[in-house]
Amino acid sequence: MLGLPNQTISDLKESLEQVVNLKPEHISVYSLILEENTKLYNKVNLGEMTLPNEVLERQMYWYVKNTLELNGYNHYEISNFAKKGFESKHNINCWKQKEYIGCGVSASSYFNGIRYSNTNCIEDYIKNIECGNFENNKIVEERQQEADKQKEFMMLGLRMLDGVSIQEFKNKFGQNPIYLFKKEFNKLVNKQLLYIDGDKINLTNKGLDLANMVWMEFV
């Protein structure tokens, strides 16, 4: 994790060296996000702890990226690295907006453009199963319209270093994203956050650093 209180580049290098020496097949790298009303959030606001500034946090990210790639890890998603063949299949399916069904208490699903989760109460879950009231376990969180699916496809796909395939978008939605999102692409390309190369729409290096600005265009 990057951007921890009082974390330095030296700290990061030491931690990363230990991780690489363990030779895991898959490594996830995330920047710390402070959540309101947590002890850490309060301590930082009170000045009791100091977070690395944005410039240092970005230096940390690129140091990790370069080091892991030099050690044979493929940077396949903005926060994930893997040895060849060990990329997370479930996560890739999610980023490609494919459907999945979760089984059990609190499990999440995405099917027919509907996102839902099962109840987090195990007693209710068991009771509904025993009574055959399966739908009572389902808590619908989102019912997507076609435009919602199209925007989400772009937002999720741009998390992948391989980018969004224009042809895959056309196959799924019957439209060319270059024209459908012409205004958004013109803005992001002009800001050097995106580039289009043949069939693929990708984040630039600058876009990797400012990915939230890119994704917000498709929310």
KOLVOMAR-173041 format. One record per residue (C-alpha): residue in three letters; x, y, z. Coordinates in steps of 0.2 Angstrom, whole numbers, plus 5000, padded with zeros to 4 digits. Layout:
ALAXYZ...
//
This chain:
MET500050005000LEU500650174995GLY500450345004LEU500450285022PRO500750405036ASN502550455037GLN503050325023THR504650365014ILE505350304997SER506650205008ASP505150125017LEU504350075001LYS505950004993GLU506249895008SER504449835008LEU504449804990GLU506049704990GLN505349595003VAL503749564993VAL504749524977ASN505849404986LEU504349304991LYS503949284973PRO502049284973GLU501149264957HIS500049414959ILE500249584968SER498949724971VAL499549894974TYR498450024981SER498550204987LEU497850245005ILE496150325004LEU495650415020GLU493850375026GLU492950495036ASN492550465054THR494050335056LYS495450355068LEU496750385055TYR495650515046ASN495550605063LYS497350595067VAL497850665050ASN496650805052LEU497250845069GLY499050845062GLU499550695073MET500050605057THR500750665040LEU500350585024PRO501550595009ASN501150734997GLU500350694980VAL502050714971LEU502950584982GLU501450464982ARG501550464962GLN503450434963MET503050284974TYR501750224962TRP502950234947TYR504450154957VAL503350004961LYS502749994943ASN504449994936THR505149874949LEU503849744947GLU503949754928LEU505849734929ASN505449574940GLY504349494927TYR502649554933ASN501349614920HIS500449774924TYR498749724918GLU497649834928ILE497950004936SER498149924953ASN498649744949PHE500249654943ALA500449474939LYS501549334932LYS501049274915GLY499449174917PHE499049224935GLU497949374931SER496349374941LYS495049294930HIS493549354940ASN494249534941ILE494549534922ASN492749474919CYS492149614930TRP493149754921LYS492549684905GLN490749694911LYS490349514911GLU489049434921TYR489249344937ILE488149264951GLY488749264969CYS488049124981GLY487849145000VAL487549285012SER488049455007ALA488649394990SER488549514975SER487949474957TYR487749564941PHE486549484929ASN485449554915GLY485949734918ILE485449714937ARG486749734951TYR486149654967SER486749574983ASN486049444995THR485449495013ASN486849505026CYS485749425039ILE486149235039GLU484549195049ASP483449275036TYR484549205022ILE484249025029LYS482449055032ASN482049115015ILE483048965007GLU482048845018CYS480448925013GLY480848934995ASN480749124995PHE482449154986GLU481949324979ASN481749384997ASN483649364999LYS483949484984ILE484349664987VAL484349764971GLU485649894970GLU485549954952ARG484549924936GLN485549984922GLN484850064906GLU485850044890ALA486750214892ASP487250164909LYS488050004902GLN488950094889LYS489750224901GLU490150084913PHE490949974899MET492150124896MET492450164914LEU492849984919GLY493849944903LEU494950094905ARG495550014921MET496449884911LEU498149924904ASP497649834888GLY496249974886VAL494549964878SER494349874862ILE493249974850GLN492749814841GLU492149734857PHE491149894861LYS490349884844ASN489949694845LYS489049724862PHE488149884859GLY488049904840GLN488850074841ASN490550154839PRO491150224855ILE492250354846TYR490750434839LEU489550394854PHE490850484866LYS491550604854LYS491450754866GLU492250654880PHE493650584869ASN494050754862LYS494250824879LEU495250684886VAL496450664871ASN496750854871LYS497250844889GLN498450694885LEU497550574896LEU496950454883TYR497650394866ILE496850294852ASP497950164843GLY497050064830ASP495649964839LYS496150014857ILE495750164868ASN497050174882LEU497650284896THR499250374893ASN500550384907LYS499850544913GLY498150464912LEU498750334924ASP499150464937LEU497450554934ALA496350404931ASN494950474942MET494750624930VAL494550504915TRP493350384924MET492250534929GLU491850574911PHE490950414910VAL489950424927
//
